[in-house]
Amino acid sequence: MRFQLLGPLALADGPDVVVLQPSKPVILLAALLLHANSTVSAGYLQRAVWGEDQPATAKAALQTCVLRLRRLFTKHGVTGTSIEAVPGGYRITAGPSTLDLLGFRDQVRRATALGRDPEAELYTLKDALSLWQGSLLANVRSDVLHRDEVPRLSEERLRAVERVCDLLLGLGRCGEALVDLWTATRVYPGHERFHEQLIEALYRTGRQSQALAEYRRVKGFLLDELGVDPSPSLRQLELSILRGEDLGPGGGSGAGVIGAAGGRAGAVETGAPAGTIGSAGTAGTAGTAGSAASAASAGSPGAVAPALGPSSGPALHPGPGPTQGPGPGPTQGPGPSSRVIQGETVPLPAAAPGVGPVPAVPHFTGREAEAAAMAARLTAPPPPGADGQRPLTVLVSGAPGIGKSALAHHVAHLVRDSFPAGRLLVRMTRADGHPRTADEVAAEVAAALGPGRAGERALLVLDDVVDADQVRPLLTPGVRAGGPLRAPAGGPAEGPAEGPDLAVVVTSRMGLGGLIATHGGWVHRLTAFTEAESYALLLAALGTERVEADPRAAHRLTALCGHFPAALRILTTRLLTRPGLRLGDAVDWLGDDPLARLTLTDSPDHSVSGLFDRALGRLDPRLSEALLRIGTGPPELLGGPGTTGAPEGGGATKNPAHPPVPEDVLEQLADAGLLEDGPPGPYRIHDLLRAHLRRTVRIRNRRTEKV
């Protein structure tokens, strides 16, 4: 049994999670777990449960509360953890494997030891952050805990997030950092370090005007809301952008954080270098991630060094920028890894690695049945005599943007304890949509798993698989043992070293029936959210207060998105960046032109239209033309009963002007996730996709008319 404190207080037993109902025993449990393995005084526990105005019988009532909590443990089968009465108070014993807070701090400490290996440090920190599961102690109704403990825990998380973004910038993965930084800067508008990282990431990706606009926005906020100027490092960053200067390696130390009281936190000890993780009891400089002891205040330390210049630690930039030769001479011109901005050559971020850690999924909601079934199958013991057989495979398929990757990543974090050898995300397509070869992927997987750890289990998430042939070489016993046979340069083929046993989750837009036929496994075909799941996503992303202020408008927004997960994600992101927009007004705003509104204006690739365009680009031209016909034509193109004008016998009307699309084409489009199961008829098309297809045809016709 595992206690989950980093979110609503819950009990977890493998994939099964029970969120405890608000009560006084739950407050008591939270207070004890926040100080696990330490004696917690009776006076503190009484204040946590009853507040500052305690009843005269608080001491006796506390003993009753302890008895009720022990009964709660018995009810839920909690064993191995007990509440001890000790002189002066009570104590509960826990470890990293039984309490997520201690697991998080343990992972942060491990990351500290990996400071010379930024990729490993990043992987470890992301694994730590994945333990956070939502609003902290949302079901614990204690003003004392929310006043004294929640800010301290939130600061621990913020410092880890800062460090993750520093590492991403240092590794040249600015686009990846932007995803987290857009949300962080809007949720924590007074946190200058996040703004500095966002501005730096925008500039490093060649978006100078947006970087300067973001600087002006945060400067206005600081002056209007707090009456302070931006920090020296933020001002220096703006100056460097205006000059078009090369920022050098990313991930340097950063600006201070505006504390809860509205003032800027002062400088503290500099025992830890900028941009590193402070160990317990050590106050790191700005932009560091610390443990509980170093994050007791609501605000982070102030800036101690500018963010521009070389880092105090080892350089993290993965590739050479413009270099100078050994002797006097001109600087080399920009190559494919750099770009000229106002006369200066600025390194571009490196491409995302093919194999890396499984990222956490913020605000994951819905898919409860699918997640539970996948977790149960992945954690079930292997059948007798299964040694040496193919890896256990779970396939998640469905339309582009339906949430396949999010579900796979979420389940990978649910089952983390069952895969001690690690959980790896394997990207099966390149950024341009072209598939990676099976040999290339197999070599990277084998290198990432490494030798040793025989008998332990590892989980691979093979993301965005194009066809069955791309996966089959990875599902062989050779890869289970550490990689396929391959010959080193100039030498004979070598046998693989013993490696971990694999379980595999495959995500694909295709049905991959051939793979299941030859290799077996379980299939989860995802469809659009239910109305309840869509509403829950809005609650998780936008907060209860904003959504429940106008629940009718919230439901209308989800309907306008067609309950399509990708559309809902984009919508919530846009609403997060516009906190003053009421949901009722957002209904009219979105309804005017859903496809145009469901686009991140600063990142056009993140759009529903772009998603569908890329999906069409993957299709055979014959299939894409057929889909355009379906999207712009009458319902009878899909055939089947229930279509307009269908005869009594159930067959579709044969209209010479609009002959039905051949059955084999419909099957291929359905297999690619672009047609859904009926009704009416055996196939139907999502409203958003239909709107996109009609707009595509209109644009194409206008271009033809101009020619």
C-alpha angles and dihedrals in degrees: 000000000000129000115223112205100155094085129002107353106261145158117235129195106181107302092345112096127183116195107209119235116244111270141131093264088055090053089050091050091050092050092051095045092049086062099032117174091018132095110257113203120240090234092057092047091051091052091048093052102037104019126228093316100066124181118249089248094052094120094054091039089055090058089051089049091054090052091051090050092051089052088051089055090052092048092055096039097248108171132169092033122084139170110242124204106221132172107292098010145331138306137199123200121219141150138203091277094052103036122046093208091060090043090054093050091046091053091048090053090050090051089054089060091052095059092124092055108056095183092054091044090051092049092050094047093048089050089052093049091050087071090071107095108181141295108013114251091342091163095046109093101200121126090195095056093043090049100043108023110027095061090051093051092044089054091055089055094045092053091051090049089050090053093047090054090047090054093047091051091047091051091050094247094129096148090057090049092051092063092061096036097056090058095040095053092051096045093044104031093168095053101103096187091063090050091049092051091047092051091047092049092050092050094047090054091054097258098126097155092052091048091054092045090053090050091053090049095053092042090055092048094051093048097042100040104029106017095232135116123241115275120269092254092053091049090048090050091053090050092050091051092049089052092046091235126171106252093207121216114358129234100058125156116288151205129296127268125244105242127224091265091058097249129114114257114238129238117281138189115321098210092126120056119248114278096020133112115259117224123232112303095010119112108219125200125263116305095029130125115229139179125251096283093055095046102053095122124072093235130058123234120280126255116292099173136018117262093229116075129053119321119251090232130055115307111263101191106120101213141029119272121198107328137197120231121243091263135035113300144109122304115256117260121250117284129198090289095059143048136202115245116181092337096313126106110233122188116243121222116270119247116272112268118255094231125036145127121312106255123228119251114231117219094003109185137165128017090092095150093046093046093049093048093048093047092049093051095046094049098041114113114256117259118259113282094017094128112126095014125124117289119270106264131201118185121206111190138169146109122327108275094018093120104261096139093043091054093046092049092046093051090047088060093045091057097039093121092059094057109056092163090065145264117257131192110216114195108213097189132050124239090265091056097253115135121250116235121258092237092052093050094044092053092049093048092049091049092048094049093044127187125307130031090103112182094021120111128243128186124219122196106200100199126204099358113193101201142348095262090062091060106036096080089056093053096062127108088246092068091045088061094053107289144327121292109276134166120239118228108291096356142089125271115282130208119248123258120243110276139170126297112257137225116187134208113193122197119194142152087223124079091232092204090161091058093050090047093054102032105023126219140136127291128214111186109195126212133182119302122270116247090257092051092049091051091048090054091054090049092051096045102037101028132249096267096058097041099043091048085076110010093166091059090046091056091048090052092053090050091051087054089052088235085282109156097218091049091049091050092052091045094052091047091053091047091049089056090049103048092164094059110101116222091238091058090043090061092063091040093053095039093057092068115349096183093052093045094047091073130094101236094210093046110036092180087070097073139110091237092051090049092054093043091056090048091052089048090060093054128094107259091245091057095045091052090049091051091051088052091051093048094052101032136077123284094257089073086079093051124205132104121306096043120127112283096008113161123241092261090069099247122125120260112258105229112184090210092053111027113190117263110257115267094238091056092050090050092052092049091049090048088053090055095247096111123049131211114271162248112177097047124333093300139038136171127232114252094236092051091048091051091049093050092050091050091048091054092047091053092047092049092050090052090050091050091052091053 
